[in-house]
Amino acid sequence: MTDQIAPVEGLIKLSRKDFVSEAEVRWCPGCGDYSILAQAQKVMPDFGVPKENIVFVSGIGCSGRFPYYMNTYGFHSIHGRAPTLATGLKIARPDLMVWVATGDGDALSIGGNHFLHSMRRNLDFTMIMHNNRIYGLTKGQTSPTSEFGKRTKSTPMGSVDRPMMPLTLAIAAEATFVARTVDTTTEHLQHTLEAAGRHRGASFIEVLQNCNIFNDGAWREFTDREFRDDRMLVLEHGKPLVFGKNRDKGIRLRGLHPEIVTIGEDGVSEADLLVHDQYAEDPYLALILSRMFWPEFPVPVGVLRQVERPTYSDLMDAQIEQAIAKSGPGDLRRALQAGETWTVE
Amino acid sequence: MTTTAEGPERDVQELDRVTIRFAGDSGDGMQLTGTQFTRTAAVFGNDISTFPDYPAEIRAPAGSLPGVSGFQISFSGSDIHTPGDAPDVLVAMNPAALKANLVDLPAGGAIIVNADAFTPGNLSKAAYAANPLTDGSLKAYKVFEVPVGTLNAAALEGLEMTGKQVDLTKNFFVLGLVFWLYQRSMEPTLEWITKKFGARPVIAESNRRALKAGYAFGDTTEMFHTTYRVPKAQLPPGIYRNITGNEATALGFLAAAQQAKRPLFYGSYPITPASDILHQLAGLKNFGVKTFQAEDEIAAMGATIGAAYGGALALTGTSGPGFALKTEAMGLAVMTELPVVVVNVQRAGPSTGLPTKVEQADLFQALYGRNGESPMPVVAPATPGECFTMAIEASRIALKYMTPVTYLSDASVANGAEPWRIPDIDDLPDISVPNAVKGEGRFLPYLRDPETLSRPWAVPGTPGLEHRIGGLEKADGTGMVSYDGENHHRMVELRAAKIAGIAKDIAPLETFGRDTGELLILGWGSTYGALRSAVEELLADGRSVAHAHLRHLNPFPANTGDVLKRYRTVLVPELNLGQLWFILRGTYLVDAVAYGRVLGKPFRIAEIVAEAERLLTERGVTR
């Protein structure tokens, strides 16, 4: 079996409705998760994959409910372990299209190890990490992406843990597709899901998501409509890093450091700016982008890195084929009699 | 009396059984020496049983007591069940090996020592105040001092090797000598050397020379006045091979996958003494076996559940500490009712414990070590060869009842070896179960088979059966999330009833010895050999005893309670402080007696006999 994201011939065209399950959605009204779910349901028909060949796996947290709402196969597993189930499923069944829904606590804290290792193996699944910088389902404790000093129920005098940068981690862990998007920019979210779904290999999407109950305005400072253009940097492959309402700001590299410059000032022109290359084999540009964040920098959204490498299943299947070519298909009778035998009459 | 052409005259003595312990530094190659002797004895046709005993440290300081590695083999002309209570011959490669093992050697036993290693430095590392070879402390034994290092170096002269490389071959000199002493052919080992070192001719030649030099030394020296012959055993007809428990486990699951007509998935994290199962299965890629070395124990368990969900025969393997880490995910497999097998090759605990030593103290963990009412079937192989059949049995139960199953092996059964009559694959049971397919009406992922109470296995990729499962409680039938208390109570009872019902579908508990009587010795797992041998001795002595050995620890065979009632006293020897004993008392209200020892070693036959005699006397049973 091989990975197959290619459309199946003769398939009846599915619509968004086909991917809506009968389960009643139970997230808090106003939760950013609704948007992620709606875009996922919308984008699914575009892959042309029969819905019985799609599996959503989740862990624990608000994101954990995701599979119940998708009318595909689904597995709501345990805290932090969704990547492990997806790994076993994908190894056993490379033909399936597998998605992992997770959150900042689930993926980066209790499941941190699995996140790193599933990425480095380049298993062909897509992980959507809902990042709301808070523990929602347990009602408001600090998470691995919470701001330093953040006051929560578990950190009444402020968190003394430094937040981690999920995209930097994903790149360091050798993920072959790394992107960021925002729950409220629905079109961008949809495109990002689609690009990740089409990528063969370990894909990681960080979705900046609001928790209007326990961390309202989690990303408001740069995602609100009024600031968005000035405080976010939309990445496009092959294009210079330009942002701002007036498209007059850009990112230039000075030595090893990115800096914000204004086009037309101090002799700066577009030609001086960094040009995005999401397909770069080396990770340096992607790593720089992954470290840029508000308020020092506009927050990059889009695909930071996308490289082609054989998937885990490609390599495993090749080894199996090689072993068969060398020793012939397995013969149980021979395997049992391997080594020295003797006969007792 | 026989006379060889050039050697001195010697007696040949026929023995029914001989037990040899090879002991040396962990770098001395004692495990290899023992394994080679085992192969040779097995191929010759003896019944054999082995016990490798090695330290947790890969290379403890050379010559030190913690670095001593041992390998005991018992070979016999009759049917045997254990590697022997005590060695007849101790081969000690250095003072530390002598010191660490002498305690087990009965008076009159033979000691073959590498005399070259008894230097002041090595004596001091082994904390010997005086040289035991000269201070008279070994008077009670027959001591054969062989300058192994010197003789071996002389035999290897002219080969382009460093002194250290030469030294590394001295175990084969000793092996050659022991081959001569027990009249064994060197051929199997010579063939092995050619196969193993073919690409390195100097190494191959050095090992050949060392082996032959040891053999020739025995033949020409006047040190030994007797050689020994242990005749072939009367084993049931068939094709045999030598097999360890871990090898048999791996092959058993390979066979199970074939008999289930499903691909085999094995997810595991390296841990002593279970890693060999991973190594074995990783070498079977031409069968399409998919092995996955996970980032940790939890991931191995999670991936196994994922593979089972995808329709594979999925298993994971570990030892006690790893088993503890898998606990939460095992509960998920209970809740989602997916067929997985969890292999636990038990070792002495708690925590890291004695990583290379045997213990049976994970039974409670296997039965009760999960949150909530979380029943799981538990099976335990009794002998290395039986690991094969119990692997198939564990898979059968998992598939038929859609449940995770624990397979409790241990360090003794896993590393021990015995001759194994290779089964005819045409005799293996068909354990296949179908995947669910779309039928009439709404698909109910938790609709139960009325006989087994198992739910359908609806694997992704099956049109029309899209559904969601997970760790939250399921509504009976539909499998939708349900927080209803009444439903939860029903589901807990259904899951319990499903596992309890397996009792109807497993072999009854058999007894060996008296059908009814004074004493039943009841055990489980790797203690089989010692208990069976003890009961054989007691029966021969006219005692009213029987032996029964449980292979299914949950549920118990349906007749277990009836068997217990047929004996006045039930003795439950275990390598723990009485775990099965406790469960039997609770389940059957039987006033059983525990005999628990946790020395990191298998039981000796003699201690079981002694405990049985003590109990019989205490209860006023006279001969």
Interface residues (C-beta under 8 A of the other chain):
Chain A: S21 A23 P50 K51 E52 N53 I54 V55 V57 S58 G64 P67 Y68 N71 T72 Y73 G74 F75 H76 S77 I78 R81 P83 T84 L85 A86 T87 G88 L89 K90 I91 A92 R93 D95 L96 N113 H114 L116 H117 M316 Q319 I320 Q322 A323 I324 K326 S327 G328 P329 G330 L332 R333 A335 L336 Q337 A338 G339 E340 T341 W342 T343 V344 E345
Chain B: R39 A42 V43 G45 P188 L235 P236 P237 G238 I239 Y240 R241 N242 L251 L254 A255 Q258 P263 F265 G267 L284 K285 N286 F287 G288 V289 K290 F292 A294 E295 D296 I298 A299 A300 M301 G302 A303 T304 I305 G306 A307 A308 Y309 G310 G311 A312 A314 E328 A329 L332 T336 R421 I422 P423 I425 V459 P460 G461 T462 P463 G464 L465 E466 H467 R468 I469 G470 G471 L472 M480 V481
